Amino acid sequence: MIIAISDSTQFERYADFQKQLVNLLHSDVDYLIIRENQLDDDVYTSLLLSLLSEYRDACRKIVVYERAMLARNIGLTYVYLSGEGIYQSRQSHTKYCYQIEGVEQLELVDKEDLFIVVNPFENQINKSSISPIKSIVKEIQNKSTVNVAAYTSYNSESLEQLRKMGFCSVAMSAELMNMNNYKQVIAHLKQEGF
């Protein structure tokens, strides 16, 4: 599974940013997290509506970042909550995705969740447990059917490390927001089994 995370700061023109989001929707990425925290709700909603009009199955790929009510109001069901967001109460028809920051949060993962993201190269998750990352990934996979994605950058060394840790899903931003080579990155990730 490949998860793209939007980042408008990589673009000088907003129109180029929007075009790249449409490109990603039409690509082989499985989900696209629209992370743009700096946008107010009206602009964010407008962006989501424009993406929904550009790609027929956008509602099956778009994940709204931290704005559950906004997602529900326009008919989107996937919402990503970072950090303490996992402690929020769940809405019945909404599928949640989380950023897990510690092993103690694993107990809160629901079998109905869409996916979770961990940063295996950050010390936070290592401090929370004496188990190595591979054991943590295995524990999550044994507890539920939820996909576990590693937040990473695109390089051979990190991809190899992720494989050894047991990850089969990745989440990344910069490399997939690059209009010049995102297709090659996605193709390589698919070839590598992500």
Secondary structure by P-SEA (a helix, b strand, c coil): cbbbbbbccccccaaaaaaaaaaaaaccccccccccccccaaaaaaaaaaaaaacccccccccccccaaaaaaacccbbbbccccccccccccbbbbbbcccccccccccccccbbbbccccccccccccccaaaaaaaaaaaccbbbbbbccccaaaaaaaaaacccbbbbcccccccccaaaaaaaaaaacc
